[in-house]
Amino acid sequence: MNELSAFRRLRAGAPLPDADRLAAPRARLTAALRKETRRGRAALPARRMILAGAATAGTLAVTAGIVATLPQDSPYASAHKGPRVLSAGASADALELAAATVEKHDGTEPGPKQWLYDKSTVFVQGKPQTSEEWTRWDGTGHANLPGIPPAGDVSDFDPDKLQVWYGPNQEEKWKKKGYDDRSQRQFYRFLATLPSDPDRMMQRIRQERAIGSIKGETRAQRDWREIDVLYRSVLIPPNVQAGLFRALAKIPGARVTTGVKDPLGRTAIGVSVTYAERTPSGWQGKQEIFFDPRSYAYLGETRDDGDIVSARAAWGVVNKPGARP
């Protein structure tokens, strides 16, 4: 199954990014790449920014999902192949291109009786473990594969049998309890109320205390944690997707790497920060989030501390538990 088939189906008919909206950041990014290429060639081999990886074909520089056609004699076409860490300025322009694209996606929410499908893979000591989840949009149902063993006698338990749970509508009760207890529908509608401006958006998110405060944590560290958690949501309104990319661009030290592979080996772009010292939340080393280089769909993440590696293999909206996009 194409892991992005569901994504493309959801956004079918959505308008393409406006050319005028994308022209300015594309031009800045192309110019920055040319400038960095000239500087990099002059410095080689003393200062090399090219990492080992798959080659980039022809004279096309695929940067954050936008294919920028460069002149045939451009040094970028032949000198830069494989993964490449962009400068702060080029990273900001790449993230702006991503934001300008995703805010054009279709923001239609599922019906109350539809289900969100999420197939995820986590790597435990290097070994992949894959699971599938179905969550009803109004919060009244949940399903798992493999199933979760019950307490007590498990002699008749079959992990390969779809495990489905139904319950009453608890949305009003969950709303009073707080952020973490909202249904998918309530959470999506809350996100849809957020302003697209990244500063105002992150301020509102912090006010909601979605993930809790940690003493001693800087705002930039807190924002990275918030964004990391939000991207794990199966559906995010287009305005929030755009705001998150722009918020990433404002985090000191955040960099875009093109031409990388996600945890499942798919071509991706990465957005990362690196913490030399352990943060108050316990994070240390490189933290990287992966996105599809054309659709900007979330693909997964890696964290140096604890060797945390996870990936979203497939996702979409279906009409019943057990169905797949």
Summary of the structure (lengths in Angstrom):
residues: 325
radius of gyration: 21.0
end to end distance: 8.8
largest distance: 70.3
contacts: 973
relative contact order: 0.17
helix: 34%
strand: 25%
